[in-house]
Amino acid sequence: MGGAFVAAALLARVGRRIGLPTIPLFILAGILLGPNTPGYVLVHDPHELEMLSALGLVLLLFYLGLEFHLDDLRAGGRRLLAAGGVYLLLSVGAGLAFGSALGWGTSEALVLAGVVGISSSAIVTKILVDFGRLGSPETKPILGIIVIDDIFLALYLAALQPVLSGADSPAAGALQAAKAFGFLLVLAAVARWGTGIVGRIIATRDNELLVVSFLGAAVLVAGVAEEFGVADAIGAFMVGLVLGSTTSGDRIRGLVHPLRDAFGAIFFFAFGLAVDPGDFPTVMVPVLVAVLLTITANLLSGVFTARLYGFGAEPAARIATTLVARGEFALILATMAAAAGLDGRLAPFIAGYVLLLAVLSPLASGRSSLVARIMPLGSREADSAPSGKG
């Protein structure tokens, strides 16, 4: 475990010097030091890190729930709903069509729809911060689309879980889905009406007790969620949604941040351990096709959003290149697919797809002025707004 942390940190430090995000580098560290790659093997059995990896996944979604605010969605109004809806329609639609055309199976096609359709909140936020674009006019719709993505992800994972669990009949599948959504409705009701009570229960001035309390709540509800047929990550997301609205929410966000980063790194590293680079040649053509489809869908979505908000070519290019990143959510779906025993080609496909887009997105976003040249939009006022390094 110590070696995993150190290896991930060293490779990420090297990558940071050339402007690469950490997620693909953590995965690459796992691939290079795993049992499927020639040379030194740090971890012979990926299952040795299984519990730590699961904890990393729980903390990633718990933090996302803490950061999620429905008020942000309401403030965006109809334009934001239209922008997010078109983004999902183009991206998820392209992913579903692509997955069906591959012929790997119906469940696999549904997984690929989510993989191709959902952007990476972590990488998108990092790009905005690194390029100094938090104050740019196009940032609000970018973040709004990410929020809509997150809502879709929560619902999609809940709906996908009964499908991946392999129900024996339509009735059994419907029962599993009802249990899952019933559990989510209970958590949603607590988030809507029970935050006051939860806030009083968890409130304490002692940071040590607060950390133990929110970590215990997130992991416990994640485990109970699995018993009801809901992905553990979504159970953790709902706990974050509840606790983020309490009076302790701001303190929890600060305290969980280093835990999320540390165990999230192990989640990505452990995923890399399970990937066999020898499988990459068999999925390279599908990966390249999927990358091309994703870029095309993002360019079209960027143009639509820019027209909706009255932006010109440069902001449209920044929207398209920033949102093209894929990362943690794709790997969550890959983990679920592996647990369900789906086609073995999914893991190397998703690894290659995430690695390419996670590297391509920041590089393209930093050169958005070049991408703007192919955008069918004229120069408008927003193009002259400050945009940091980009």
N, C-alpha and C positions, 0 to 999 in steps of 0.2 A: 504494500500500500504506500509506504514511504517512497519507494522507487517510482511508483506511478505519479505521485504528486510532483516529485523533483523532475522527472522526465518531461511531464506536461509543461511545467513551469519553464524549463530551459528552452524547449522548442518554441514555446509561445513568446519568450523574450527575443529570440532570434527573429521570429515572424513580425513582432511589433516594430522592429527596426526598419522593415521594408513595407510597413503599413498594412499588414494582413490581420484579419480578425482572429481571435483566439480559438473559436469553435472548431474550424477545420484543422487547426494545428494540434489541438488535443486529440482529435480523431486520428490524425496522422501519427502521433506519438504511440497510440494504441496499436495501430497497424504495424509500425516498425518494430515494436518491442513485444508483439504477440506471437503465439505459437505457429502462425501461418506464414511468417516471413523468415527467410534465412538470416542467420546471424544470432546475436545474443537474444535470448528469450527471457524477459523479465517476469512474465506471468504465463505459466504453462496452461492453466485452466481458467478461462474467463469467468467461470461461475464463482471463483474465489472472491471476486469483487461484486457479486450479484446484489448483496444487501446494500452496500455502499452506493452502487449505481442506482438502485431503486430509491434510496434516500435523496440522491441528487435530483432525480426526476421529480420527486414529491416537492422538494424545495424550489425547483424552477417554476412549477405551476403555482405553488403557494405564493411566491413572490409576485407572479403575474396577477393573481387574485387581489393581492394587497394594492397593486398599482391601478387596478381596474376601477373606473368611475363611470357609472351610467350618466352622470351629469355632463361628462365630456361628449357623450353621444347625443344627448338632447340638445346641447349647445350648438352642435354642428348643423342641425336641421335637416331639411329634405335634400339639400345639395350633398351633404356628407353621406346620407343613406344611399343616394343615387350613385355617388362615386364608389362607395364600398360594395354596393350591390353589383355594379358593372364589373368591378375588379374580380369579385368572386365568380361571377357568371363566366367571364372569359377564362380565368385561371383554372377553376375547378372543372368547368366544362371541357377545357382542353385536356386536363389530366384524366378525366373520365373517358373521353374519346380515345386518348392515347393508350390508357390501360386496357380498354376493350379491344383495341386493334392489336395489341401485343399477344392476346390470346393466352395469357397465363392463368386466367380464371376470374370468376366474378368477384370473389372476395379480394383478390389481388388488385383488380381494377378499381375497386372502391378505396383501397388503401392508397393506390397511386393517385387517385383524384385528390385526396387530401394532401399527399406529399407535394404534388405539383401546384396545388391551389393555394397553399397557405404560406405567407411570408414569415421571416424570422424577426420577432420583436427585438430580440437581443442584438442582432447584427444591425438592424435598421436604426435602433436607438444609438448604437455605437458610431455608426456612420455619421449621423446627424451631429453628434457631439464632437467627433474627431475633425469634421470639416467646418465646424462653427456655424451650423445652419439652423440652430434652434430658433433664431429670430427671423428666418426667411419666410416669405409669404406662403410658400408651398408646404411648409412643415406641418401646419395645422391639418390640411387634408391628408397628408402622409400618416400622421399619428392617428387621425380619425379612422382611416382605412385599416390600420393595424388593430384598433379597438374592435371594429366590426369583424375582422379576421378572428380575433380572440373569442368573440361571442360564437361565431360559426364553429370554431374549433371545439369549444365546450359541448355544443349540441351535437356536432358530428361524431366526436368520440363516444358520447353517450349512445348515439344511435348505432354506431359501428360495433360496439362491444358485443351485443347479442349475436350479430352476424358472424363475428370472428370466433365466438365461443362454440359455434357449431350446434345450434339447437336441432333436436331430433325431428321436429315437425313445425309447421307454421304456428300452431297453437302454442307450442313450447317457446318459440321465438317471441311471439306476442307477449307471453307471460313474463319472459325475461326483460323485454323492453319496458313493460308496465312497471315492473319492480324497479328498474333502473331510473325511469323518469319519476316514479313516485318518490324515490329517495332524493333525487335532485330537487323535486318540488318542496320537500320538507326543509332541505338546506336553504333553498331560495326564500322560503317563508321566514326562516330564522334570520337570513340576511336582510329581509325587508322590515320585519317587525321585532326581531329579538336582539338587535345589536346593543340596546341599552342594558338588558339583563346580562348578556355575554360580556359586555364591557366592564360591568361591576364585578363579575366573577374573576376576570383575568387581571384586573387592575392591581398594580403593585408598584411601589417606588424602587424596588430592588431589581436591577437588570438581570441578575442571575435567575431569580424566580420567574421573571417574565419570559426569558429565553426557554427555560425548561417547560413552561406552561404552553407557549404557542407551538413549540416543536412537538410536544406530546400531543396537542390537539390536532395538528396537521397530520402526523403519522397515524394516529388512532383513527381519525375519520377516513383517511386514505385506505386503511386496512378494512374498515367496516364497509366502505364503498365497494371494494372488490367482492365482498360477500353478497352484495345486492346486484352484482353484474355491472357495476360502473367502474371505469378505469380509475385506478388509485390516484392518478394525476388530477383527474377532475374533482375527486373528493377533496384533495389538497387545495385546488383552485377555489372551491366554494368556501373552505375554511378561511382562506386569505381574503375572500370577498367580504366575509362576516367581520373578521378582525380588523380589516383595513378601515371599516367605518366606525370603529370604537374610538374612545378617547386615547387609547394606547396605540392607535394605528401608526402614527408617525414614528414613535419609538421602536415599534416592531419592525418597520421598514428599514430603519437604520441598523438594528441588531441582526436581522436575518441576512443582510447583504453579504457579509463575508462567508457565512455558512452556505448561502446559495452558490457563490463563486467557487468555493472549495469543493463541495460535493458535486456541483454541476460539472466541474472539470473531470471528476472521476466517472460521471455518467458518460461523457463524450469519449473519454479514454477507454472505458470498458466496451463501448460500442465498437471502437476500432479494433480491440482485441478479437472480436468475433468475426471480423471481416477477413476473408482470404483474398489477397491481391491477385492470386492466380485466377480468380473468377472474373476479374475486371475485363479481360478481352471478350468474354462471352456476352457482356452487357454494355460494351462501349458504344455500339451503334445506338441502342435504345437510349443511353444516357445523353448522347449528343443530340438526338432527336428531341428528347424531353427538354434539354437546355434551350434549344432553338425555339420550341413551342412556348416555353416560359418567357423568353425574351420578347417574342412577338406579342404575346398576350399583355405583357407589361407595357410595351410601347403603345399598343392600342389603348390600354387603360390610362396611360399617362396623357395621351392626346385628349381622351374624353374628359378626364378630370380637369385638365388645363382649360379646355373650352368652357366647362361648367363654371369655373372660377374666374374666367377672364384672363388667364395667364398666357404668356407667350411660349416660344420654343424652349428657352433655357429652363424655366421651372418645370415644363413638361418632361424634359429630359432628366431632370433631377428626381422627379417623382418616379419615373419609370426605372431608372438605374438603382435607386435606393431600395425600392420595394422588390427588386428581383432576387434579393438574398433569400436563401432557404437554409434552415438550420435545425434548431432544437425540436420543432414540431414534427418535422419529417422523421427525425430519429425516434421520437415518441411512437409514431405510427410504425416504424420499422421494428421497434421493440415489441409492440403488440402483435405484429404479424409473425415474428419469430416465436413468440409464446403460443400462438395459435397454430403453429406448424404449417404456415403457408409456404408457397414456392420459395426455395432456397436462393433463387436469383434476386429476390427483393433486397436482401441486405447489401450485396455488392453494388446493385443498381443505385440504391438510396445513398450509400456512402460516396460513390463516384459523383452522383448528381449534386449532393450537398457540398462536397469538396470543391467542385468546379464553380458553382454559383456563389458560395460563400467567399471565394477568392475573387471572382469576376465582379461582384456587385460593388465592393469598395473601390476597385480599380476603375471601373466604368463610371462610378459616381464622381470620382475625382477628376474625370475627364468628360464631364457632362456637356461641356461646350462643343465637343466634337460630335456627340450624339445628337445635340440640338440641330445640327445641320440637316439631319434627315427627317426632322419633325415637320409635318405639314401645317406649321403655325407661324404667323408673323411675329415680329418683335413688338412687345407691349410693355406697359409700365413696370410690371412685375419683374421683367428681365433685368431691369436696372437696379433692383433692390439688392442690398448687401447679402452676400451668400457665403462669407467666410472664405476658406481655402479653395472651395470648388469654383 
